[in-house]
Amino acid sequence: MIARLAGTLLETAADHAIVDVGGVGYLVQASSRTLDAIGPEGCAVTLLTELQVREDSMTLFAFGSAGEREAFRQLTSVQGVGGRVALAILSVLDPAELAGAVSRGDKAMVARANGVGPKLAQRIVNELAGKMGSPALAGAAGSPAPRGGNAQDALSALANLGFKPADASAAVAAAVEDLGDGATLDALVRLALRKAAK
């Protein structure tokens, strides 16, 4: 499974981007929120990914944060919600807004996304109730994934220790905020572990 891409952004379009990783161009589907945030063409990017394999296709979906990827996984667990519909929802609602809508039973908020009618919105709200955590936690998990360098290595270290991607991303982001971008890998991992254990 492809869990992350780090490379050069070659191009972006309305619903996808192409990232060059070691000479191979990966086409990734992404929400408009992620596409707006990843930067200009030619810049270095790191994206979290989810690979969906179907009988007739393999599609790579990309996310700017662990929280967005987790929300995507929750959405696609609902019958009738495919990857493209999930991205349409995440284009209009960030993970915290989605968690808030689900906790309030606000199907109208979910139905704002293209391709989501009232019945599907109701099913999403019903099936995800109690599964998305509090909106505040989803907001923390929605913070951008640490980009490159020691922060990315620290994220990898926490993931290898068994922390959930959303928890690891939030802990490393908080550690980077406290220690600054120049922090050593050792210092980042130690502080991130303390923050994740709280």
ZAZA-638664 format. One record per atom (N, C-alpha, C): residue in one letter; atom name; x, y, z. Coordinates in steps of 0.2 Angstrom, whole numbers, plus 5000, padded with zeros to 4 digits. Example, Ala and Ser with C-alpha at 12.3 -4.5 7.8 and 13.67 -1.06 7.14 Angstrom:
# ZAZA-638664
(A, N, (5066, 4972, 5039)),
(A, CA, (5062, 4978, 5039)),
(A, C, (5066, 4984, 5039)),
(S, N, (5064, 4989, 5035)),
(S, CA, (5068, 4995, 5036)),
(S, C, (5064, 5000, 5039)),
This chain:
# ZAZA-638664
(M, N, (5004, 4994, 5000)),
(M, CA, (5000, 5000, 5000)),
(M, C, (5004, 5006, 5000)),
(I, N, (5003, 5011, 4996)),
(I, CA, (5006, 5018, 4996)),
(I, C, (5003, 5022, 5001)),
(A, N, (5007, 5024, 5006)),
(A, CA, (5004, 5028, 5012)),
(A, C, (5006, 5035, 5012)),
(R, N, (5012, 5037, 5008)),
(R, CA, (5014, 5044, 5008)),
(R, C, (5018, 5045, 5001)),
(L, N, (5018, 5051, 4999)),
(L, CA, (5022, 5053, 4993)),
(L, C, (5026, 5059, 4995)),
(A, N, (5032, 5059, 4993)),
(A, CA, (5036, 5065, 4994)),
(A, C, (5040, 5066, 4988)),
(G, N, (5039, 5072, 4984)),
(G, CA, (5042, 5073, 4978)),
(G, C, (5041, 5080, 4976)),
(T, N, (5040, 5081, 4969)),
(T, CA, (5040, 5088, 4966)),
(T, C, (5033, 5088, 4963)),
(L, N, (5029, 5093, 4964)),
(L, CA, (5023, 5094, 4961)),
(L, C, (5023, 5096, 4954)),
(L, N, (5021, 5092, 4949)),
(L, CA, (5022, 5094, 4942)),
(L, C, (5016, 5098, 4940)),
(E, N, (5010, 5096, 4942)),
(E, CA, (5004, 5100, 4939)),
(E, C, (4998, 5098, 4944)),
(T, N, (4993, 5103, 4944)),
(T, CA, (4987, 5102, 4947)),
(T, C, (4981, 5104, 4943)),
(A, N, (4976, 5101, 4944)),
(A, CA, (4969, 5102, 4940)),
(A, C, (4964, 5103, 4945)),
(A, N, (4958, 5103, 4943)),
(A, CA, (4952, 5104, 4947)),
(A, C, (4951, 5099, 4953)),
(D, N, (4953, 5092, 4951)),
(D, CA, (4952, 5087, 4956)),
(D, C, (4958, 5082, 4957)),
(H, N, (4963, 5084, 4954)),
(H, CA, (4969, 5080, 4955)),
(H, C, (4976, 5084, 4954)),
(A, N, (4981, 5080, 4956)),
(A, CA, (4988, 5083, 4955)),
(A, C, (4992, 5077, 4953)),
(I, N, (4998, 5079, 4950)),
(I, CA, (5003, 5074, 4948)),
(I, C, (5009, 5076, 4952)),
(V, N, (5012, 5071, 4955)),
(V, CA, (5018, 5072, 4959)),
(V, C, (5024, 5067, 4957)),
(D, N, (5029, 5070, 4955)),
(D, CA, (5035, 5067, 4953)),
(D, C, (5039, 5064, 4959)),
(V, N, (5040, 5058, 4959)),
(V, CA, (5043, 5054, 4965)),
(V, C, (5049, 5050, 4961)),
(G, N, (5055, 5052, 4961)),
(G, CA, (5060, 5049, 4958)),
(G, C, (5059, 5047, 4951)),
(G, N, (5057, 5052, 4947)),
(G, CA, (5056, 5051, 4940)),
(G, C, (5049, 5048, 4938)),
(V, N, (5045, 5046, 4943)),
(V, CA, (5039, 5043, 4942)),
(V, C, (5033, 5048, 4943)),
(G, N, (5029, 5049, 4939)),
(G, CA, (5023, 5054, 4940)),
(G, C, (5017, 5050, 4943)),
(Y, N, (5015, 5052, 4949)),
(Y, CA, (5009, 5049, 4952)),
(Y, C, (5003, 5054, 4951)),
(L, N, (4998, 5051, 4948)),
(L, CA, (4992, 5055, 4948)),
(L, C, (4988, 5054, 4954)),
(V, N, (4986, 5059, 4958)),
(V, CA, (4983, 5058, 4964)),
(V, C, (4976, 5062, 4964)),
(Q, N, (4971, 5059, 4966)),
(Q, CA, (4964, 5063, 4967)),
(Q, C, (4965, 5066, 4974)),
(A, N, (4962, 5072, 4974)),
(A, CA, (4962, 5076, 4981)),
(A, C, (4957, 5081, 4981)),
(S, N, (4955, 5083, 4987)),
(S, CA, (4950, 5088, 4988)),
(S, C, (4952, 5095, 4986)),
(S, N, (4948, 5099, 4984)),
(S, CA, (4950, 5106, 4982)),
(S, C, (4954, 5109, 4988)),
(R, N, (4952, 5108, 4994)),
(R, CA, (4955, 5110, 5000)),
(R, C, (4963, 5109, 5000)),
(T, N, (4964, 5102, 4999)),
(T, CA, (4971, 5100, 4998)),
(T, C, (4975, 5103, 4992)),
(L, N, (4971, 5103, 4987)),
(L, CA, (4974, 5106, 4980)),
(L, C, (4976, 5113, 4981)),
(D, N, (4972, 5117, 4985)),
(D, CA, (4973, 5124, 4986)),
(D, C, (4979, 5125, 4990)),
(A, N, (4980, 5120, 4995)),
(A, CA, (4985, 5121, 5000)),
(A, C, (4992, 5118, 4998)),
(I, N, (4993, 5114, 4993)),
(I, CA, (4999, 5111, 4992)),
(I, C, (5005, 5115, 4989)),
(G, N, (5003, 5121, 4987)),
(G, CA, (5008, 5126, 4984)),
(G, C, (5009, 5126, 4976)),
(P, N, (5013, 5130, 4974)),
(P, CA, (5014, 5131, 4967)),
(P, C, (5017, 5125, 4963)),
(E, N, (5016, 5124, 4957)),
(E, CA, (5019, 5119, 4953)),
(E, C, (5027, 5120, 4953)),
(G, N, (5031, 5114, 4954)),
(G, CA, (5038, 5114, 4955)),
(G, C, (5040, 5114, 4962)),
(C, N, (5036, 5115, 4967)),
(C, CA, (5038, 5115, 4974)),
(C, C, (5038, 5108, 4976)),
(A, N, (5042, 5107, 4982)),
(A, CA, (5042, 5100, 4985)),
(A, C, (5036, 5099, 4989)),
(V, N, (5033, 5093, 4989)),
(V, CA, (5027, 5092, 4992)),
(V, C, (5027, 5085, 4996)),
(T, N, (5024, 5085, 5001)),
(T, CA, (5023, 5078, 5005)),
(T, C, (5016, 5077, 5006)),
(L, N, (5013, 5072, 5003)),
(L, CA, (5006, 5070, 5004)),
(L, C, (5005, 5064, 5007)),
(L, N, (5000, 5063, 5012)),
(L, CA, (4998, 5057, 5014)),
(L, C, (4993, 5054, 5009)),
(T, N, (4993, 5047, 5008)),
(T, CA, (4989, 5044, 5003)),
(T, C, (4985, 5038, 5005)),
(E, N, (4980, 5036, 5001)),
(E, CA, (4976, 5030, 5002)),
(E, C, (4975, 5027, 4995)),
(L, N, (4977, 5021, 4994)),
(L, CA, (4976, 5018, 4988)),
(L, C, (4970, 5013, 4988)),
(Q, N, (4965, 5015, 4983)),
(Q, CA, (4959, 5010, 4983)),
(Q, C, (4960, 5006, 4976)),
(V, N, (4959, 5000, 4977)),
(V, CA, (4960, 4995, 4972)),
(V, C, (4953, 4992, 4970)),
(R, N, (4951, 4993, 4964)),
(R, CA, (4944, 4990, 4962)),
(R, C, (4946, 4985, 4956)),
(E, N, (4941, 4981, 4954)),
(E, CA, (4942, 4976, 4949)),
(E, C, (4945, 4979, 4942)),
(D, N, (4943, 4986, 4941)),
(D, CA, (4945, 4989, 4935)),
(D, C, (4949, 4995, 4935)),
(S, N, (4951, 4996, 4941)),
(S, CA, (4955, 5002, 4942)),
(S, C, (4959, 5002, 4949)),
(M, N, (4964, 5006, 4949)),
(M, CA, (4968, 5008, 4955)),
(M, C, (4968, 5015, 4956)),
(T, N, (4966, 5018, 4961)),
(T, CA, (4965, 5025, 4962)),
(T, C, (4969, 5027, 4968)),
(L, N, (4973, 5032, 4967)),
(L, CA, (4977, 5035, 4973)),
(L, C, (4974, 5042, 4975)),
(F, N, (4972, 5042, 4982)),
(F, CA, (4969, 5048, 4984)),
(F, C, (4974, 5051, 4989)),
(A, N, (4975, 5058, 4989)),
(A, CA, (4980, 5062, 4993)),
(A, C, (4977, 5067, 4997)),
(F, N, (4980, 5068, 5003)),
(F, CA, (4978, 5072, 5008)),
(F, C, (4983, 5076, 5011)),
(G, N, (4981, 5082, 5013)),
(G, CA, (4986, 5087, 5016)),
(G, C, (4987, 5086, 5024)),
(S, N, (4983, 5082, 5027)),
(S, CA, (4983, 5080, 5034)),
(S, C, (4981, 5073, 5036)),
(A, N, (4983, 5071, 5041)),
(A, CA, (4981, 5064, 5044)),
(A, C, (4973, 5065, 5045)),
(G, N, (4971, 5070, 5048)),
(G, CA, (4964, 5071, 5050)),
(G, C, (4960, 5070, 5044)),
(E, N, (4962, 5073, 5038)),
(E, CA, (4958, 5073, 5032)),
(E, C, (4958, 5066, 5029)),
(R, N, (4963, 5062, 5030)),
(R, CA, (4964, 5055, 5027)),
(R, C, (4959, 5051, 5032)),
(E, N, (4959, 5052, 5038)),
(E, CA, (4955, 5048, 5043)),
(E, C, (4948, 5049, 5041)),
(A, N, (4946, 5056, 5040)),
(A, CA, (4939, 5057, 5038)),
(A, C, (4937, 5054, 5032)),
(F, N, (4941, 5054, 5027)),
(F, CA, (4940, 5050, 5021)),
(F, C, (4939, 5043, 5022)),
(R, N, (4943, 5040, 5026)),
(R, CA, (4942, 5033, 5027)),
(R, C, (4935, 5031, 5031)),
(Q, N, (4933, 5036, 5035)),
(Q, CA, (4927, 5035, 5039)),
(Q, C, (4921, 5036, 5033)),
(L, N, (4922, 5041, 5029)),
(L, CA, (4916, 5042, 5024)),
(L, C, (4916, 5036, 5019)),
(T, N, (4921, 5034, 5017)),
(T, CA, (4921, 5028, 5012)),
(T, C, (4919, 5022, 5015)),
(S, N, (4918, 5021, 5022)),
(S, CA, (4915, 5015, 5025)),
(S, C, (4908, 5015, 5025)),
(V, N, (4905, 5021, 5023)),
(V, CA, (4897, 5022, 5022)),
(V, C, (4895, 5019, 5015)),
(Q, N, (4890, 5015, 5015)),
(Q, CA, (4888, 5012, 5009)),
(Q, C, (4885, 5018, 5005)),
(G, N, (4888, 5018, 4998)),
(G, CA, (4886, 5023, 4993)),
(G, C, (4890, 5029, 4993)),
(V, N, (4896, 5029, 4997)),
(V, CA, (4900, 5034, 4997)),
(V, C, (4907, 5031, 4994)),
(G, N, (4908, 5033, 4988)),
(G, CA, (4915, 5031, 4985)),
(G, C, (4920, 5037, 4986)),
(G, N, (4926, 5036, 4984)),
(G, CA, (4931, 5040, 4985)),
(G, C, (4930, 5047, 4982)),
(R, N, (4927, 5048, 4976)),
(R, CA, (4926, 5054, 4973)),
(R, C, (4920, 5058, 4977)),
(V, N, (4915, 5055, 4980)),
(V, CA, (4910, 5058, 4984)),
(V, C, (4913, 5060, 4991)),
(A, N, (4917, 5056, 4993)),
(A, CA, (4921, 5058, 5000)),
(A, C, (4925, 5064, 4999)),
(L, N, (4929, 5065, 4993)),
(L, CA, (4933, 5071, 4992)),
(L, C, (4928, 5077, 4991)),
(A, N, (4922, 5076, 4988)),
(A, CA, (4918, 5081, 4987)),
(A, C, (4916, 5084, 4993)),
(I, N, (4914, 5080, 4998)),
(I, CA, (4912, 5082, 5005)),
(I, C, (4918, 5085, 5008)),
(L, N, (4924, 5083, 5008)),
(L, CA, (4930, 5086, 5011)),
(L, C, (4932, 5092, 5008)),
(S, N, (4929, 5093, 5002)),
(S, CA, (4931, 5100, 4998)),
(S, C, (4927, 5105, 5001)),
(V, N, (4921, 5104, 5004)),
(V, CA, (4917, 5109, 5007)),
(V, C, (4917, 5109, 5015)),
(L, N, (4919, 5103, 5018)),
(L, CA, (4919, 5103, 5025)),
(L, C, (4926, 5100, 5027)),
(D, N, (4929, 5104, 5032)),
(D, CA, (4936, 5101, 5034)),
(D, C, (4934, 5095, 5039)),
(P, N, (4939, 5091, 5042)),
(P, CA, (4937, 5086, 5046)),
(P, C, (4933, 5088, 5053)),
(A, N, (4935, 5094, 5055)),
(A, CA, (4932, 5097, 5061)),
(A, C, (4924, 5099, 5060)),
(E, N, (4923, 5102, 5054)),
(E, CA, (4917, 5104, 5052)),
(E, C, (4912, 5097, 5051)),
(L, N, (4915, 5092, 5048)),
(L, CA, (4912, 5086, 5046)),
(L, C, (4910, 5083, 5053)),
(A, N, (4915, 5082, 5057)),
(A, CA, (4913, 5079, 5064)),
(A, C, (4908, 5083, 5068)),
(G, N, (4908, 5090, 5067)),
(G, CA, (4903, 5094, 5070)),
(G, C, (4896, 5092, 5067)),
(A, N, (4896, 5092, 5060)),
(A, CA, (4889, 5091, 5057)),
(A, C, (4887, 5084, 5059)),
(V, N, (4891, 5079, 5059)),
(V, CA, (4889, 5072, 5061)),
(V, C, (4886, 5072, 5068)),
(S, N, (4890, 5075, 5073)),
(S, CA, (4888, 5075, 5080)),
(S, C, (4881, 5079, 5081)),
(R, N, (4880, 5084, 5077)),
(R, CA, (4873, 5088, 5078)),
(R, C, (4868, 5084, 5074)),
(G, N, (4870, 5079, 5069)),
(G, CA, (4865, 5076, 5065)),
(G, C, (4863, 5081, 5059)),
(D, N, (4867, 5085, 5057)),
(D, CA, (4866, 5091, 5052)),
(D, C, (4867, 5088, 5045)),
(K, N, (4862, 5085, 5043)),
(K, CA, (4862, 5082, 5036)),
(K, C, (4863, 5087, 5031)),
(A, N, (4859, 5093, 5032)),
(A, CA, (4860, 5098, 5027)),
(A, C, (4867, 5101, 5026)),
(M, N, (4871, 5101, 5031)),
(M, CA, (4878, 5103, 5030)),
(M, C, (4881, 5098, 5026)),
(V, N, (4880, 5092, 5027)),
(V, CA, (4884, 5087, 5023)),
(V, C, (4881, 5087, 5015)),
(A, N, (4875, 5088, 5015)),
(A, CA, (4872, 5088, 5008)),
(A, C, (4874, 5094, 5004)),
(R, N, (4878, 5099, 5006)),
(R, CA, (4881, 5104, 5002)),
(R, C, (4886, 5102, 4997)),
(A, N, (4889, 5096, 4998)),
(A, CA, (4894, 5093, 4993)),
(A, C, (4890, 5091, 4987)),
(N, N, (4894, 5092, 4981)),
(N, CA, (4891, 5090, 4975)),
(N, C, (4891, 5082, 4975)),
(G, N, (4885, 5080, 4973)),
(G, CA, (4884, 5073, 4972)),
(G, C, (4881, 5069, 4978)),
(V, N, (4879, 5074, 4983)),
(V, CA, (4877, 5071, 4990)),
(V, C, (4869, 5073, 4991)),
(G, N, (4865, 5069, 4990)),
(G, CA, (4858, 5071, 4991)),
(G, C, (4856, 5070, 4998)),
(P, N, (4849, 5072, 5000)),
(P, CA, (4847, 5071, 5007)),
(P, C, (4847, 5064, 5010)),
(K, N, (4846, 5059, 5006)),
(K, CA, (4846, 5052, 5008)),
(K, C, (4853, 5050, 5010)),
(L, N, (4857, 5051, 5005)),
(L, CA, (4864, 5049, 5007)),
(L, C, (4867, 5053, 5013)),
(A, N, (4866, 5060, 5013)),
(A, CA, (4868, 5064, 5019)),
(A, C, (4865, 5061, 5025)),
(Q, N, (4859, 5059, 5025)),
(Q, CA, (4856, 5056, 5031)),
(Q, C, (4860, 5050, 5033)),
(R, N, (4861, 5046, 5028)),
(R, CA, (4865, 5039, 5030)),
(R, C, (4872, 5041, 5032)),
(I, N, (4875, 5045, 5030)),
(I, CA, (4882, 5047, 5032)),
(I, C, (4881, 5049, 5039)),
(V, N, (4877, 5054, 5041)),
(V, CA, (4876, 5056, 5048)),
(V, C, (4874, 5051, 5053)),
(N, N, (4870, 5046, 5050)),
(N, CA, (4868, 5041, 5055)),
(N, C, (4873, 5036, 5056)),
(E, N, (4877, 5034, 5051)),
(E, CA, (4882, 5028, 5051)),
(E, C, (4888, 5031, 5055)),
(L, N, (4890, 5037, 5054)),
(L, CA, (4896, 5040, 5057)),
(L, C, (4895, 5043, 5064)),
(A, N, (4889, 5043, 5066)),
(A, CA, (4888, 5045, 5073)),
(A, C, (4891, 5041, 5078)),
(G, N, (4895, 5045, 5082)),
(G, CA, (4899, 5042, 5087)),
(G, C, (4906, 5039, 5085)),
(K, N, (4907, 5039, 5078)),
(K, CA, (4913, 5036, 5076)),
(K, C, (4919, 5041, 5074)),
(M, N, (4917, 5048, 5074)),
(M, CA, (4922, 5053, 5072)),
(M, C, (4925, 5057, 5077)),
(G, N, (4923, 5055, 5084)),
(G, CA, (4926, 5059, 5089)),
(G, C, (4923, 5066, 5090)),
(S, N, (4926, 5070, 5094)),
(S, CA, (4924, 5076, 5095)),
(S, C, (4926, 5081, 5090)),
(P, N, (4922, 5086, 5088)),
(P, CA, (4925, 5091, 5083)),
(P, C, (4931, 5094, 5085)),
(A, N, (4932, 5095, 5091)),
(A, CA, (4939, 5098, 5093)),
(A, C, (4945, 5094, 5092)),
(L, N, (4944, 5087, 5093)),
(L, CA, (4949, 5082, 5092)),
(L, C, (4950, 5082, 5084)),
(A, N, (4945, 5082, 5080)),
(A, CA, (4945, 5082, 5073)),
(A, C, (4949, 5088, 5070)),
(G, N, (4948, 5093, 5074)),
(G, CA, (4951, 5099, 5072)),
(G, C, (4959, 5099, 5073)),
(A, N, (4961, 5096, 5078)),
(A, CA, (4968, 5095, 5080)),
(A, C, (4971, 5090, 5075)),
(A, N, (4967, 5085, 5073)),
(A, CA, (4969, 5080, 5068)),
(A, C, (4970, 5083, 5061)),
(G, N, (4966, 5088, 5060)),
(G, CA, (4966, 5091, 5054)),
(G, C, (4971, 5096, 5052)),
(S, N, (4976, 5097, 5057)),
(S, CA, (4981, 5101, 5056)),
(S, C, (4986, 5098, 5051)),
(P, N, (4989, 5103, 5047)),
(P, CA, (4993, 5100, 5041)),
(P, C, (4998, 5095, 5043)),
(A, N, (4999, 5090, 5039)),
(A, CA, (5004, 5085, 5041)),
(A, C, (5011, 5088, 5040)),
(P, N, (5015, 5087, 5045)),
(P, CA, (5022, 5090, 5045)),
(P, C, (5025, 5088, 5038)),
(R, N, (5029, 5093, 5035)),
(R, CA, (5032, 5092, 5029)),
(R, C, (5039, 5091, 5029)),
(G, N, (5041, 5086, 5027)),
(G, CA, (5048, 5084, 5025)),
(G, C, (5053, 5084, 5032)),
(G, N, (5059, 5083, 5031)),
(G, CA, (5064, 5083, 5036)),
(G, C, (5063, 5079, 5042)),
(N, N, (5066, 5082, 5047)),
(N, CA, (5065, 5079, 5054)),
(N, C, (5058, 5078, 5056)),
(A, N, (5053, 5082, 5054)),
(A, CA, (5046, 5082, 5056)),
(A, C, (5043, 5075, 5053)),
(Q, N, (5045, 5074, 5047)),
(Q, CA, (5042, 5069, 5043)),
(Q, C, (5045, 5062, 5046)),
(D, N, (5051, 5062, 5048)),
(D, CA, (5055, 5056, 5051)),
(D, C, (5051, 5055, 5058)),
(A, N, (5050, 5060, 5062)),
(A, CA, (5047, 5059, 5068)),
(A, C, (5040, 5056, 5067)),
(L, N, (5036, 5059, 5062)),
(L, CA, (5030, 5056, 5061)),
(L, C, (5030, 5049, 5059)),
(S, N, (5035, 5047, 5055)),
(S, CA, (5036, 5040, 5054)),
(S, C, (5038, 5036, 5060)),
(A, N, (5042, 5039, 5064)),
(A, CA, (5044, 5035, 5071)),
(A, C, (5038, 5034, 5075)),
(L, N, (5033, 5039, 5076)),
(L, CA, (5028, 5037, 5080)),
(L, C, (5023, 5032, 5077)),
(A, N, (5022, 5033, 5070)),
(A, CA, (5018, 5028, 5067)),
(A, C, (5021, 5021, 5068)),
(N, N, (5027, 5020, 5067)),
(N, CA, (5031, 5013, 5068)),
(N, C, (5030, 5011, 5075)),
(L, N, (5029, 5015, 5080)),
(L, CA, (5028, 5014, 5087)),
(L, C, (5020, 5012, 5088)),
(G, N, (5016, 5012, 5083)),
(G, CA, (5009, 5010, 5084)),
(G, C, (5004, 5016, 5085)),
(F, N, (5006, 5022, 5085)),
(F, CA, (5001, 5028, 5086)),
(F, C, (4997, 5028, 5079)),
(K, N, (4991, 5030, 5080)),
(K, CA, (4986, 5031, 5075)),
(K, C, (4989, 5037, 5071)),
(P, N, (4988, 5037, 5064)),
(P, CA, (4991, 5043, 5060)),
(P, C, (4989, 5050, 5063)),
(A, N, (4982, 5050, 5064)),
(A, CA, (4980, 5057, 5067)),
(A, C, (4983, 5059, 5073)),
(D, N, (4984, 5054, 5078)),
(D, CA, (4987, 5056, 5084)),
(D, C, (4994, 5058, 5083)),
(A, N, (4998, 5054, 5079)),
(A, CA, (5005, 5055, 5078)),
(A, C, (5006, 5062, 5074)),
(S, N, (5002, 5064, 5069)),
(S, CA, (5002, 5070, 5066)),
(S, C, (5001, 5076, 5070)),
(A, N, (4996, 5075, 5075)),
(A, CA, (4994, 5081, 5079)),
(A, C, (5000, 5082, 5084)),
(A, N, (5003, 5076, 5087)),
(A, CA, (5008, 5076, 5092)),
(A, C, (5015, 5080, 5089)),
(V, N, (5016, 5077, 5083)),
(V, CA, (5022, 5080, 5079)),
(V, C, (5022, 5087, 5078)),
(A, N, (5016, 5089, 5075)),
(A, CA, (5014, 5096, 5074)),
(A, C, (5015, 5101, 5080)),
(A, N, (5012, 5098, 5086)),
(A, CA, (5013, 5102, 5092)),
(A, C, (5020, 5102, 5094)),
(A, N, (5024, 5097, 5093)),
(A, CA, (5031, 5097, 5095)),
(A, C, (5035, 5102, 5091)),
(V, N, (5034, 5102, 5084)),
(V, CA, (5037, 5107, 5080)),
(V, C, (5035, 5114, 5082)),
(E, N, (5029, 5115, 5083)),
(E, CA, (5027, 5122, 5086)),
(E, C, (5031, 5124, 5092)),
(D, N, (5032, 5119, 5096)),
(D, CA, (5035, 5121, 5103)),
(D, C, (5043, 5122, 5101)),
(L, N, (5046, 5118, 5097)),
(L, CA, (5053, 5117, 5097)),
(L, C, (5056, 5121, 5091)),
(G, N, (5051, 5123, 5086)),
(G, CA, (5054, 5126, 5080)),
(G, C, (5056, 5122, 5074)),
(D, N, (5057, 5124, 5068)),
(D, CA, (5058, 5120, 5063)),
(D, C, (5065, 5117, 5063)),
(G, N, (5070, 5120, 5067)),
(G, CA, (5077, 5118, 5067)),
(G, C, (5078, 5112, 5072)),
(A, N, (5073, 5110, 5075)),
(A, CA, (5074, 5105, 5081)),
(A, C, (5077, 5098, 5078)),
(T, N, (5081, 5095, 5082)),
(T, CA, (5083, 5088, 5080)),
(T, C, (5078, 5083, 5080)),
(L, N, (5079, 5078, 5077)),
(L, CA, (5075, 5072, 5076)),
(L, C, (5073, 5069, 5083)),
(D, N, (5079, 5068, 5087)),
(D, CA, (5078, 5065, 5094)),
(D, C, (5074, 5070, 5098)),
(A, N, (5075, 5076, 5098)),
(A, CA, (5071, 5081, 5102)),
(A, C, (5064, 5081, 5100)),
(L, N, (5062, 5081, 5093)),
(L, CA, (5055, 5080, 5091)),
(L, C, (5052, 5074, 5093)),
(V, N, (5055, 5068, 5092)),
(V, CA, (5052, 5062, 5094)),
(V, C, (5050, 5062, 5102)),
(R, N, (5055, 5064, 5106)),
(R, CA, (5054, 5064, 5113)),
(R, C, (5048, 5068, 5115)),
(L, N, (5048, 5074, 5112)),
(L, CA, (5042, 5079, 5114)),
(L, C, (5036, 5076, 5111)),
(A, N, (5036, 5074, 5105)),
(A, CA, (5030, 5071, 5102)),
(A, C, (5027, 5065, 5106)),
(L, N, (5031, 5061, 5108)),
(L, CA, (5029, 5055, 5112)),
(L, C, (5026, 5058, 5119)),
(R, N, (5029, 5063, 5122)),
(R, CA, (5026, 5065, 5128)),
(R, C, (5019, 5068, 5127)),
(K, N, (5018, 5072, 5121)),
(K, CA, (5012, 5075, 5119)),
(K, C, (5007, 5070, 5117)),
(A, N, (5009, 5065, 5114)),
(A, CA, (5004, 5059, 5112)),
(A, C, (5002, 5055, 5118)),
(A, N, (5006, 5055, 5123)),
(A, CA, (5004, 5051, 5129)),
(A, C, (4999, 5055, 5133)),
(K, N, (4998, 5061, 5132)),
(K, CA, (4993, 5065, 5136)),
(K, C, (4986, 5063, 5135)),
